[in-house]
Amino acid sequence: MADDADVIVVGGGLAGLVAACEVADAGKRVIVVDQEGEQSLGGQAFWSFGGLFLVDSPEQRRLGIKDSYDLALQDWTGSAGFDREEDLWPRRWAEAYVAFAAGEKRGWLRAMGHRIFPVVGWAERGGYDAMGHGNSVPRFHVTWGTGPGIVEPFERRAREAQKSGRLTFKFRHRVDALTMTGGAVDGVSGAILEPDPVERGQSSSRKIAGDFTLRAQAVIVASGGIGGNHDLVRKNWPARLGQAPKSMISGVPEHVDGRMIGITEQAGARLINRDRMWHYVEGIRNWSPIWPRHGIRILPGPSSMWFDATGRRLPSPLFPGSDTLGQLHYIMGTGHDYSWFVLTQSIIKKEFALSGSEQNPDLTGKSWLMTARRATNKGAPAPVEAFKSKGADFIVRDDLESLVSAMNALTGDNLLKIDQIKAQIEARDREIENPYVKDTQVMNIHNARRYIGDRLIRTAKPHRILDPAHGPLIAVRLNILTRKTLGGFETDLDSRVFGGDGKIMPGLYAAGEAAGFGGGGMHGYRSLEGTFLGGCLFSGRNAGRAAAKAAG
Ligand SMILES: Cc1cc2nc3c(=O)[nH]c(=O)nc-3n(C[C@H](O)[C@H](O)[C@H](O)COP(=O)(O)OP(=O)(O)OC[C@H]3O[C@@H](n4cnc5c(N)ncnc54)[C@H](O)[C@@H]3O)c2cc1C
């Protein structure tokens, strides 16, 4: 039987698009199959904030940030905590990826028209020692145009290849099996789903209208992770984090269902580090949801006070923006699935950013005027103000007593005592006047303000939380929000997949989240942020180039 293409890519998200562009540009024929409709092309990346981990970039240098490959690798390995035999390939991928981020990543994207917002963000700041978790310097580069801005160059390249006949899209084609001949993967089969005109990101019909089989010399699995499938998240939940949360919200669309991971594993591929995941603890329920249980992650600045469900302040260094996994670990240990930020209007205005392209119309719409208002406006950006007034997790009050009583009413748990909360806030507030601070969160705020980017748009001037001049007071109930899958299919640096017997499976490649962003988990346990889109770019590129080369 003749092949339908040289290479088949499963998944039209960022990793799949990048891989397909590389195959087509190498002069080979490629088919991209995706279970969703054409309107959802780009997958999760379209919805993303477009944050990219870059090392020693011109944007960093302009802001006086000194970064290097060595420093970034030190931070990466300190965060990853590789400690398993199966971390061999993830570790190699980590080294190669940090070199990519310090080397050709920016120039490669720039040549395709990609641009970066000039103020570099500082995510995952850690707070342990120099070899521990966290970014020693700001490295989170936001794409000008956010998620759509990172998808655009690859969609453009793909559409050009489509016009010239080298690339074919097959939307509403759901892969149900990999086909194999003589031990080599040589195609896919599955169901054709009925057309469905839902909006991008909404759940689409799973009604079957037909079936299909496609053959090629190689198949690249770029089907994303498991974050939209809470049953799978719970099944893979690591014992070290305690019981899986009873209540979670979803930071990804429902198509991030993990189904293709099971299918690929069944064909013999080796899935490693499935217990490593990256879920956020600052999730808020979306008042205007697109997908089921839709939650948004707050990208917090350093000043909000963070309390657990019982009213205890989170211990140092678990401040907003410091250590996502450490915070998750702590919160799961409280026996409750939620925690609280308590802050002021001055803090929300400057420090709350919401992760997601639709939540940042200024950056997504590439409007300098709107973006400049972040620094000059009286209120927070409009999407944040909308959450403040309409979001189910937000409480706004003029005095602490009524704030705490509304917090108790929201959860119905009645765990918070006004005196306990008040004493902790007043103690912290006394440290604001003190130049020789002992409160590590306040020290952290002073440190953040030494960076011009934070001082300009991310860190409020230190003030007392109970100072009415900075009010009203705001409490935000924070939920656990599923997002990224850090483990995945074990791959070599050409993105070739290993089988359960430790040998490369001929014809099979994996990229993006399905491959743990490279190697089966290049992040180890923790991410430095902005590393997921980049992991899709790097692993998709490697997969596409290698598969095209192997196709002869
Ligand atoms: C709101 C949001 C904000 C984010 N912000 C950032 C950020 O700032 N920086 C960062 O680095 N990362 C960010 N991320 C993460 C990043 O966007 C994702 O990790 C990345 O885009 C995953 O890409 P992917 O191609 O691997 O998978 P996906 O985008 O999930 O694409 C997989 C595709 O495969 C298809 N598929 C699955 N199974 C099948 C099957 N059986 N048959 C056919 N098709 C199938 C799906 O329909 C989907 O289109 C964010 C994510 C979200 C949702």
The ligand as a MOL file (V3000), in Angstrom:
LIG
                    3D

  0  0  0     0  0            999 V3000
M  V30 BEGIN CTAB
M  V30 COUNTS 53 58 0 0 0
M  V30 BEGIN ATOM
M  V30 1 C -3.8170 29.4810 29.6880 0
M  V30 2 C -2.4530 28.9110 29.4250 0
M  V30 3 C -1.3380 29.7160 29.6340 0
M  V30 4 C -0.0640 29.2000 29.3780 0
M  V30 5 N 1.0200 30.0540 29.4550 0
M  V30 6 C 2.2530 29.5860 29.1470 0
M  V30 7 C 3.3680 30.4630 29.1210 0
M  V30 8 O 3.2580 31.6750 29.3220 0
M  V30 9 N 4.5980 29.9340 28.8520 0
M  V30 10 C 4.7800 28.6060 28.5910 0
M  V30 11 O 5.9120 28.1940 28.3600 0
M  V30 12 N 3.7230 27.7630 28.5590 0
M  V30 13 C 2.4680 28.2200 28.8170 0
M  V30 14 N 1.3970 27.3730 28.7560 0
M  V30 15 C 1.6350 25.9460 28.4380 0
M  V30 16 C 1.7710 25.6910 26.9420 0
M  V30 17 O 0.8700 26.5020 26.2320 0
M  V30 18 C 1.5020 24.2060 26.6260 0
M  V30 19 O 2.2770 23.3860 27.4660 0
M  V30 20 C 1.8410 23.8850 25.1770 0
M  V30 21 O 1.1980 24.7910 24.3130 0
M  V30 22 C 1.4630 22.4440 24.8270 0
M  V30 23 O 1.5640 22.2630 23.4310 0
M  V30 24 P 1.4530 20.8260 22.7470 0
M  V30 25 O 1.5820 21.0640 21.2910 0
M  V30 26 O 2.3910 19.8720 23.3650 0
M  V30 27 O -0.0110 20.2970 23.1250 0
M  V30 28 P -1.4910 20.9080 22.8540 0
M  V30 29 O -1.4740 22.3580 22.7010 0
M  V30 30 O -2.3460 20.3160 23.9210 0
M  V30 31 O -1.9040 20.3000 21.4600 0
M  V30 32 C -2.1870 18.9310 21.2960 0
M  V30 33 C -3.1670 18.7410 20.1560 0
M  V30 34 O -3.3200 17.3350 19.9490 0
M  V30 35 C -4.6670 17.0530 19.6770 0
M  V30 36 N -4.9220 15.6540 20.0340 0
M  V30 37 C -4.8300 15.0590 21.2530 0
M  V30 38 N -5.1410 13.7550 21.1670 0
M  V30 39 C -5.4230 13.4990 19.8780 0
M  V30 40 C -5.8270 12.3230 19.1630 0
M  V30 41 N -6.0120 11.1400 19.7780 0
M  V30 42 N -6.0500 12.4230 17.8260 0
M  V30 43 C -5.8970 13.6230 17.1810 0
M  V30 44 N -5.5390 14.7570 17.8140 0
M  V30 45 C -5.2890 14.6930 19.1390 0
M  V30 46 C -5.4370 18.0430 20.5460 0
M  V30 47 O -6.7470 18.2560 20.0250 0
M  V30 48 C -4.5550 19.2970 20.4530 0
M  V30 49 O -4.9390 20.1520 19.4050 0
M  V30 50 C 0.1030 27.8490 28.9690 0
M  V30 51 C -1.0230 27.0390 28.7770 0
M  V30 52 C -2.2900 27.5630 28.9850 0
M  V30 53 C -3.4880 26.6910 28.7130 0
M  V30 END ATOM
M  V30 BEGIN BOND
M  V30 1 1 1 2
M  V30 2 1 2 3
M  V30 3 2 2 52
M  V30 4 2 3 4
M  V30 5 1 4 5
M  V30 6 1 4 50
M  V30 7 2 5 6
M  V30 8 1 6 7
M  V30 9 1 6 13
M  V30 10 2 7 8
M  V30 11 1 7 9
M  V30 12 1 9 10
M  V30 13 2 10 11
M  V30 14 1 10 12
M  V30 15 2 12 13
M  V30 16 1 13 14
M  V30 17 1 14 15
M  V30 18 1 14 50
M  V30 19 1 15 16
M  V30 20 1 16 17
M  V30 21 1 16 18
M  V30 22 1 18 19
M  V30 23 1 18 20
M  V30 24 1 20 21
M  V30 25 1 20 22
M  V30 26 1 22 23
M  V30 27 1 23 24
M  V30 28 2 24 25
M  V30 29 1 24 26
M  V30 30 1 24 27
M  V30 31 1 27 28
M  V30 32 2 28 29
M  V30 33 1 28 30
M  V30 34 1 28 31
M  V30 35 1 31 32
M  V30 36 1 32 33
M  V30 37 1 33 34
M  V30 38 1 33 48
M  V30 39 1 34 35
M  V30 40 1 35 36
M  V30 41 1 35 46
M  V30 42 1 36 37
M  V30 43 1 36 45
M  V30 44 2 37 38
M  V30 45 1 38 39
M  V30 46 1 39 40
M  V30 47 2 39 45
M  V30 48 1 40 41
M  V30 49 2 40 42
M  V30 50 1 42 43
M  V30 51 2 43 44
M  V30 52 1 44 45
M  V30 53 1 46 47
M  V30 54 1 46 48
M  V30 55 1 48 49
M  V30 56 2 50 51
M  V30 57 1 51 52
M  V30 58 1 52 53
M  V30 END BOND
M  V30 END CTAB
M  END
